[in-house]
Amino acid sequence: MSDVLFEIRGQIAIITINRPDTMNAINTGVRAGLYEAFDRFEISNLRAAVLTGAGDRAFCAGMDLKEAAAMGTGVPPRDFLPILGDTLTVTKPVIAAVNGIAYAGGWLFAQMCDLCVASENASFAITESRVGRGMPWAVPLVHMIPQRIALELLMTGNPISAQRGYEVGFVNHVTPPGGALEKALELADRIADGAPLTVTAAKETMRIATEMGRSAALMAAHHIFERVYRSRDALEGPRAFAEKRKPDWSGE
């Protein structure tokens, strides 16, 4: 069986880390499988993706430390992990559906997605300080949660609940146990029904807003949305509203 599964459901891709017996730990197969899955999603006509883990014990428990020890992994190469917005370019929305623990690299995978839905039994932790490893990928956290909360997580390695993740702004929705994937698919379907150029531009705008000052980001956002305003969909949306029908988005 593949360490990463790719399922198509309507306009949505479901990407599943498929190592439930090892808490979906990240091994060579998972790394390669995620690179392949996200590349496949990006070039497809699918509108959104959901990233989840097999089983109900773990979304992803982080690096497979047994494999890492056997390989003698020191400083990982730049492209060692498939990280959206860093080592992978995915312009369309991705939602994390977290069931069970999301520790270390599992936290990273939840963090790199655009939205995060978690079951009540989920928990999150950045545990690298407990095993002497690093987390340079945690830099974006300063734009996601308060700095002092981020520092406590990074320095202690202590886990937080899904509810606490929601309270600090890391989690969008908390569901009953077993409900994360269903809610994530509901959000993905809602997003997929929207104008694709607008959705893509919204994602890009939020990215640049974390990297620029206010005035520069405003100017850049006007440039990003110019293509949207000039598109066929910008005419189709108001026309469909006036005709009381569902828009037929072309993405052009």
C-alpha positions as CSV (number, residue, x, y, z in Angstrom):
1,M,0.0,0.0,0.0
2,S,1.2,3.5,-0.8
3,D,2.3,5.7,2.1
4,V,0.3,8.5,0.7
5,L,-3.2,8.1,-0.9
6,F,-4.8,10.4,-3.5
7,E,-8.5,10.4,-3.8
8,I,-10.7,12.6,-6.0
9,R,-14.2,13.5,-4.6
10,G,-16.0,15.9,-7.0
11,Q,-13.8,19.0,-7.2
12,I,-11.8,18.0,-4.2
13,A,-8.5,16.0,-3.7
14,I,-8.2,14.1,-0.5
15,I,-4.5,13.5,0.3
16,T,-4.0,10.9,3.1
17,I,-0.8,10.1,5.0
18,N,-1.3,6.3,5.1
19,R,0.9,4.8,7.9
20,P,-1.6,4.4,10.7
21,D,0.5,1.6,12.4
22,T,3.3,4.2,12.9
23,M,1.0,7.1,13.8
24,N,1.5,8.3,10.2
25,A,5.1,9.2,10.9
26,I,7.1,10.8,8.1
27,N,9.4,8.4,6.3
28,T,11.0,8.4,2.9
29,G,7.7,7.2,1.3
30,V,5.6,9.9,2.9
31,R,8.0,12.6,1.8
32,A,8.1,11.4,-1.8
33,G,4.3,10.7,-1.8
34,L,3.4,14.2,-0.6
35,Y,5.6,15.8,-3.2
36,E,3.9,13.7,-5.9
37,A,0.4,14.3,-4.5
38,F,0.6,18.0,-4.3
39,D,2.3,18.3,-7.7
40,R,-0.6,16.2,-9.1
41,F,-3.2,18.5,-7.4
42,E,-1.6,21.7,-8.6
43,I,-1.6,20.8,-12.2
44,S,-5.2,19.3,-12.1
45,N,-8.5,21.0,-12.6
46,L,-9.4,20.3,-8.9
47,R,-10.4,23.3,-6.9
48,A,-9.2,22.4,-3.3
49,A,-7.4,19.7,-1.4
50,V,-7.8,18.2,2.1
51,L,-4.7,16.8,3.8
52,T,-5.4,14.2,6.5
53,G,-4.0,11.1,8.2
54,A,-5.3,7.5,8.2
55,G,-7.0,6.2,11.3
56,D,-8.2,8.2,14.3
57,R,-5.0,8.1,16.5
58,A,-2.8,10.5,14.6
59,F,-2.8,13.1,11.8
60,C,0.9,12.8,11.8
61,A,3.3,12.1,14.7
62,G,6.3,13.8,13.0
63,M,9.5,12.3,11.7
64,D,10.0,8.5,11.8
65,L,12.8,8.7,14.3
66,K,13.8,5.1,13.8
67,E,14.4,5.7,10.1
68,A,16.1,9.0,10.9
69,A,18.4,7.3,13.4
70,A,19.3,4.6,10.9
71,M,20.0,7.1,8.2
72,G,22.1,9.3,10.6
73,T,20.2,12.3,9.5
74,G,22.1,15.5,10.4
75,V,21.2,18.8,8.8
76,P,18.4,18.0,6.5
77,P,18.8,19.2,2.9
78,R,16.7,22.2,1.8
79,D,14.0,20.1,0.1
80,F,13.9,17.3,2.7
81,L,10.3,18.0,3.7
82,P,7.4,18.8,1.3
83,I,6.4,22.2,2.7
84,L,3.7,24.2,1.0
85,G,4.8,27.8,0.3
86,D,8.5,26.8,0.8
87,T,9.7,23.7,-1.0
88,L,6.4,23.2,-2.8
89,T,4.3,25.8,-4.7
90,V,0.5,25.1,-4.5
91,T,-1.6,28.1,-5.6
92,K,-5.0,26.5,-4.7
93,P,-6.4,26.1,-1.2
94,V,-5.4,23.2,1.1
95,I,-7.2,22.3,4.3
96,A,-5.8,20.2,7.1
97,A,-8.2,17.7,8.7
98,V,-6.6,16.8,12.0
99,N,-7.6,13.6,13.7
100,G,-5.5,12.7,16.8
101,I,-2.0,14.0,17.4
102,A,-0.2,16.5,15.2
103,Y,3.3,16.6,16.6
104,A,6.6,18.1,15.2
105,G,6.3,17.5,11.5
106,G,2.7,16.8,12.0
107,W,2.3,20.4,13.4
108,L,4.2,21.6,10.4
109,F,1.8,19.9,8.0
110,A,-1.2,21.5,9.8
111,Q,0.6,24.8,9.8
112,M,1.4,24.9,6.1
113,C,-2.2,24.4,5.1
114,D,-4.4,27.4,4.5
115,L,-7.1,26.3,6.9
116,C,-7.2,23.7,9.8
117,V,-10.1,21.7,11.1
118,A,-9.5,19.5,14.2
119,S,-11.4,16.9,16.1
120,E,-12.0,17.4,19.8
121,N,-9.5,14.6,20.5
122,A,-6.8,16.2,18.4
123,S,-3.7,17.6,20.0
124,F,-0.8,19.7,18.7
125,A,2.8,20.0,19.7
126,I,6.2,21.2,18.5
127,T,8.4,18.5,20.2
128,E,11.8,19.1,18.6
129,S,13.2,20.5,21.9
130,R,12.5,17.0,23.4
131,V,14.6,15.2,20.9
132,G,17.3,17.7,20.0
133,R,16.1,18.5,16.5
134,G,15.3,21.9,14.9
135,M,12.2,23.6,13.6
136,P,13.2,26.4,11.2
137,W,9.9,25.9,9.5
138,A,8.2,27.4,12.6
139,V,9.0,31.0,11.4
140,P,5.5,31.6,9.9
141,L,3.9,31.0,13.3
142,V,4.7,34.6,14.2
143,H,2.0,35.6,11.7
144,M,-0.5,33.0,13.0
145,I,-0.4,33.1,16.8
146,P,0.9,35.4,19.5
147,Q,4.6,35.4,19.9
148,R,4.7,34.4,23.6
149,I,2.4,31.5,22.9
150,A,4.6,30.4,20.0
151,L,7.7,30.6,22.2
152,E,6.2,28.5,24.9
153,L,5.3,25.9,22.4
154,L,8.8,25.9,20.8
155,M,10.7,25.9,24.0
156,T,8.7,23.4,26.2
157,G,7.4,21.0,23.6
158,N,4.2,20.8,25.6
159,P,1.0,19.8,23.6
160,I,-2.1,21.9,23.3
161,S,-5.6,20.7,22.7
162,A,-7.7,21.4,19.6
163,Q,-9.8,23.8,21.7
164,R,-6.7,25.7,22.8
165,G,-5.5,25.7,19.1
166,Y,-8.8,27.3,18.2
167,E,-8.6,29.9,21.0
168,V,-5.2,31.1,19.8
169,G,-6.2,31.2,16.2
170,F,-4.3,28.1,14.8
171,V,-7.4,26.0,14.3
172,N,-10.5,27.2,12.3
173,H,-13.0,24.7,13.5
174,V,-13.3,22.1,16.2
175,T,-15.5,19.1,15.5
176,P,-16.8,16.1,17.5
177,P,-14.4,13.1,17.4
178,G,-14.2,11.7,13.9
179,G,-15.8,14.8,12.3
180,A,-12.7,16.7,11.1
181,L,-12.6,15.3,7.6
182,E,-16.4,15.8,7.0
183,K,-16.1,19.5,8.1
184,A,-12.9,20.0,6.0
185,L,-14.7,18.6,3.0
186,E,-17.7,20.9,3.7
187,L,-15.3,23.9,3.7
188,A,-13.5,22.6,0.6
189,D,-16.8,22.2,-1.3
190,R,-17.8,25.8,-0.3
191,I,-14.5,27.1,-1.6
192,A,-14.7,25.1,-4.8
193,D,-18.1,26.7,-5.5
194,G,-16.4,30.1,-5.5
195,A,-14.7,31.9,-8.4
196,P,-11.4,30.1,-8.8
197,L,-9.4,33.2,-9.8
198,T,-10.7,35.1,-6.8
199,V,-9.9,32.3,-4.4
200,T,-6.4,31.9,-5.8
201,A,-5.8,35.7,-5.6
202,A,-7.1,35.7,-2.0
203,K,-4.5,33.1,-1.0
204,E,-1.7,35.0,-2.7
205,T,-2.8,38.2,-1.1
206,M,-2.6,36.8,2.4
207,R,0.9,35.4,1.6
208,I,2.3,38.7,0.4
209,A,0.7,40.5,3.4
210,T,2.9,38.6,5.7
211,E,6.1,39.5,3.8
212,M,5.5,43.2,3.0
213,G,4.7,46.4,4.8
214,R,1.1,47.7,4.6
215,S,1.5,50.1,1.7
216,A,3.6,47.7,-0.4
217,A,1.1,44.9,0.2
218,L,-1.9,47.1,-0.8
219,M,-0.2,48.0,-4.1
220,A,0.7,44.3,-4.7
221,A,-2.8,43.2,-3.9
222,H,-4.3,45.6,-6.5
223,H,-1.9,44.1,-9.1
224,I,-2.9,40.5,-8.1
225,F,-6.6,41.2,-8.4
226,E,-6.3,43.0,-11.7
227,R,-6.4,39.7,-13.5
228,V,-9.5,38.8,-11.6
229,Y,-11.3,42.1,-12.5
230,R,-10.4,41.5,-16.2
231,S,-11.6,37.9,-16.3
232,R,-14.7,36.4,-17.9
233,D,-15.7,35.2,-14.4
234,A,-15.9,38.8,-13.2
235,L,-18.7,39.3,-15.7
236,E,-20.2,35.8,-15.2
237,G,-20.7,36.3,-11.4
238,P,-22.9,39.4,-11.6
239,R,-24.7,38.0,-14.6
240,A,-25.5,34.8,-12.8
241,F,-26.7,36.7,-9.7
242,A,-29.1,38.9,-11.9
243,E,-30.4,35.7,-13.6
244,K,-30.8,33.9,-10.3
245,R,-28.7,30.9,-11.3
246,K,-25.5,29.3,-10.2
247,P,-22.4,30.8,-11.8
248,D,-20.6,28.8,-14.5
249,W,-17.0,29.6,-13.6
250,S,-14.4,29.2,-16.4
251,G,-11.3,30.2,-14.4
252,E,-10.5,32.7,-17.2
